[in-house]
Amino acid sequence: MLNKRILKMCQHPFHISSVIKFCNLLPASQQIRQKRTHEINSGQLKLLMEVFGCSYQQASSISFRHTAIRTLDQNHIRKVADVLHRFGIDKGDIAEHPEILTIFPTTIENRAMLLQEGGFSAITANIIVRYITITRKPLRLLKAYQYIPSQFDIPQSFLSYLNEPPPPFNPISGDALDDKSFVDIQVAVLRHYLCWRLEMQSAELDVLMKTYSRLKNRSFRLVEESLKILEEKIGFSKEKIRRHGYLMHTHPGNTLDTLNRIKTIGGESIITVFHRYPKVIASATDTLIKTAQYLHDFGIPDAAIQKCPELFTLGSDTVFQRLTVLQSVPEFSGLAKNPRVLRLVHYQRKAYSRLSFLQQLKMKCASLHILSSPQAHFDRYVREGSDRTRGVDMTKFLSLELDASEVKIRKLLARHPYWCHVPLVTVRDTLDFLLNRGFTKCHILFNIHALLYSRSVM
């Protein structure tokens, strides 16, 4: 097509110069294409070459056809490739279905393990990508297409992968079983196992599986191993596991990794933290380690960490960003040493929104409790319109700064009738001003009411 355009232009003498200009532009267009390929990330393309087992040009072509894989994190790609290779899926198969790289590694693992447990003859990239569609097909169709051997007992196959299987179970006997889908049979067998393993009633399990629907997609082997770790390593009772059903779809490998690599969090043993706030078990080990390091770097004491273990359910990057905001907002920074300060980190969006709302109402005495309390408490505080606190944040702050007990601080401040109406920001600002002017902590303590006045008055 390009040669025909040039030939047609050459037939007209007046267009010769245009032909020369057009030909001179060709290398530039090639450079633009090469630049765009380079901008995708040369490291990414080299990794794709390794994963797909193909040339640079082929990897580039695949990445242009499947734009979603261009933005994938390289660690994610490596983890997916490792899982796929573990289940015998070769590089050529991955290259034919590159969209598989966009699926989470744990999802691929669960799908592949369930396919194994359900008797699939082979596991391919195509089957994993189309897992939801395929597993909703009737068994008759799956057997006709030779996904599963024709005379195969699927319910028994699922149970055979368990080290401690329940009593034999057959949801539907005879030809009617072939009319059911693969996923229907898998869920029926899983329900049978969980009712037996956790001593649950069917109605109780209905509520649990409706609440934690992801449990339906978990491999039997992973569920069994998770339950074993929760009971034997952590010491949870069956009743506690039933109350916290989400624990059954935590990954056993991650839980063991956390137990092996992390001994304490905030001065408490990791087992104690798990018992106090079980949701922490679901957090990745590396996330817990990074979060703990960020808290240490920002000077958050163990006492504060122990009061808010739920912070470890957030992403480590989120915690870092919120700790940074904590230091940059004056109303928050004065609470940095408060034992309950991490509530401001955990509920920071809510706290910042409330702070902005109170400032619009010209209310300046927002306490940590008001900023992080339930909505009903906050609404009542606003309706009352009393711009004051109970003084808890102020006494804790001054107790740490002036090396005096909270009881003594409160007793001294209480001599001033309006001390609860002064914002902590004002007290902190005036304290810094006096300390910078050379006043000692002892001088300030015995003239503590001076802190209730702004810097400008001083």
Secondary structure as GFF3:
##gff-version 3
##sequence-region A 1 458
A	DSSP	alpha_helix	2	10	.	.	.	ID=ss1
A	DSSP	three_ten_helix	13	15	.	.	.	ID=ss2
A	DSSP	alpha_helix	16	52	.	.	.	ID=ss3
A	DSSP	alpha_helix	56	65	.	.	.	ID=ss4
A	DSSP	three_ten_helix	67	71	.	.	.	ID=ss5
A	DSSP	alpha_helix	74	86	.	.	.	ID=ss6
A	DSSP	alpha_helix	91	96	.	.	.	ID=ss7
A	DSSP	three_ten_helix	98	102	.	.	.	ID=ss8
A	DSSP	alpha_helix	105	117	.	.	.	ID=ss9
A	DSSP	alpha_helix	125	129	.	.	.	ID=ss10
A	DSSP	alpha_helix	131	135	.	.	.	ID=ss11
A	DSSP	alpha_helix	139	144	.	.	.	ID=ss12
A	DSSP	alpha_helix	154	160	.	.	.	ID=ss13
A	DSSP	three_ten_helix	174	179	.	.	.	ID=ss14
A	DSSP	alpha_helix	182	197	.	.	.	ID=ss15
A	DSSP	alpha_helix	202	211	.	.	.	ID=ss16
A	DSSP	three_ten_helix	213	217	.	.	.	ID=ss17
A	DSSP	alpha_helix	220	228	.	.	.	ID=ss18
A	DSSP	pi_helix	229	233	.	.	.	ID=ss19
A	DSSP	alpha_helix	238	243	.	.	.	ID=ss20
A	DSSP	three_ten_helix	245	249	.	.	.	ID=ss21
A	DSSP	alpha_helix	252	261	.	.	.	ID=ss22
A	DSSP	beta_strand	264	265	.	.	.	ID=ss23
A	DSSP	beta_strand	268	269	.	.	.	ID=ss24
A	DSSP	alpha_helix	270	276	.	.	.	ID=ss25
A	DSSP	three_ten_helix	278	282	.	.	.	ID=ss26
A	DSSP	alpha_helix	285	297	.	.	.	ID=ss27
A	DSSP	alpha_helix	302	306	.	.	.	ID=ss28
A	DSSP	three_ten_helix	309	313	.	.	.	ID=ss29
A	DSSP	alpha_helix	316	328	.	.	.	ID=ss30
A	DSSP	alpha_helix	330	333	.	.	.	ID=ss31
A	DSSP	alpha_helix	342	346	.	.	.	ID=ss32
A	DSSP	alpha_helix	348	360	.	.	.	ID=ss33
A	DSSP	alpha_helix	368	372	.	.	.	ID=ss34
A	DSSP	alpha_helix	375	384	.	.	.	ID=ss35
A	DSSP	alpha_helix	392	401	.	.	.	ID=ss36
A	DSSP	alpha_helix	406	413	.	.	.	ID=ss37
A	DSSP	three_ten_helix	419	421	.	.	.	ID=ss38
A	DSSP	alpha_helix	424	436	.	.	.	ID=ss39
A	DSSP	alpha_helix	441	446	.	.	.	ID=ss40
A	DSSP	three_ten_helix	448	452	.	.	.	ID=ss41
###
